[in-house]
């Protein structure tokens, strides 16, 4: 009997340490939220293209792309900003969040002002994708955060 047969059902210590690190990673809910949000946006984009492109042609295609980009990007940038500053102090995180929010609002106003009078896109496709992206990406992020399993106790008692 070889040593490989003896350890067949026993998990490797490196696997246990990787699992422990994943469970204790405070950013794991954000990563899962980002993953589910991007997946939801992808599904919405495919469904939107299947509905609006055959129905409205090229303007429907552009309406779907612009609406999904604006709505999904607005929500996903927040998660990326938090992940980027996750190891920083709370004041840096808050500054990054407020800065990203300001940049997003200015960009949204600029894009809408720029394309307001243009006719290369279908306005109904843009609005439905914008609202759908906001709802679906936020719902996907919520689902990702809620499905993440985290340790709620401090096994080493490092806090009071």
C-alpha positions, 0 to 999 in steps of 0.5 A: 500500500502506497502513501498516496492510498493512505492519504486519499480521503484526507485533505491536504494542509495547503487546501485547508490554509487556502480555504481558511484564507478565503473564509477570513478574507474580508473582501470576499463578499465584494469579489463575489458581488462584483462577479455576480454583478458582472454576470447579471450585466452580461445576461442583461446585455445578451437578452437586450441585444436579442430583443432590441437589435432585431426589433429596432436594428442598429439604433436598438443595438446602440441603445442597448450598449449605451444603456447597459454601459451607463447603468452597469458601469455606474454601479460596478465602479463603486465596488471596484473603488471599494476593492481598490482601497480595501486595505486603506484607512476608512477616510481613504475609502470614503474619499475614494467612494466620494471621488468615484461618485463625483466622477460617475455623476459628471460622466453620466451628465456629460454623456446624456448631454452629449447624446441628447439630440443625437439619433443613432440610438433608440431611446426606449432601448437605452432607458430599459437597459439603463434601468434594467442594468441598475436593478440587475447589477445591484441585485446580483451584487446583493446576491453575491454578498449574501451567498458569501460565507464568512467567519463571524467569530475571532478564533484567536481572540485578538479583539475584545 
